[in-house]
């Protein structure tokens, strides 16, 4: 499943089949383990550790635990900063993804702030549970439910995952960065099949400014003074950084 790609016309069918197969098997809330250090790069091991901690924190709010998506907004939009982590295969696949206009008013490709406010056009940080697939303005898309105080308005704000032309690789080649969304997680249409296939309803998508580098360390300096809101499970209990929530 981690390698499956479908064309745009097959998104709904593939999602329905995957959802049926998953619902037929009993869901387990056991937090999956990840590979030994020798089988993962330092960066990927840190990503798996973050995902593991968040699954533990969220408990029954995330019923399906085979694949986790982490969006690391500590990197420029030209970089592959959306990571799909397969606990079953101990592998990571990475892609580009946009951030919101309100989080990057200078449009320089760096996310500098977050917001959970209606009308902010900004990205919200925190844990999301993937929801149902539907057909919308940008074609096949999937809804998201925010699970933290910092992204609790995701559904009323219509923050979703979708494909968009301004997220294409050609946009980066031309402008050196992706375009900006209204807060949604937009991907290149050529890549969006991965999101539909790998994140059927009930899985975790985590968005924050980790800035995980090749050595597995977190960035020490990011635009806007951002750091992970809670790198160790405790989203929602305190706010370490400025931002509009």
Secondary structure, DSSP 8 states (H G I E B T S, - for coil): -TT----GGGHHHHHHHHHHHHHHS-----------GGGS-HHHHHHHHHHHHHHHHHGGG----SEEEEEETTS-TTS--EEEEETTTTEEEEE----BGGG-TT-SS-----B-STT------EEEEEEEEEEETTEEEEEEEE-STTSTTTTTTT-EEEE-GGGSHHHHHHHSS---BSS-EEE-TTTHHHHHHH--TT-EEEEE-----TTS---S--GGG---S-TTS-TTT---S--B-
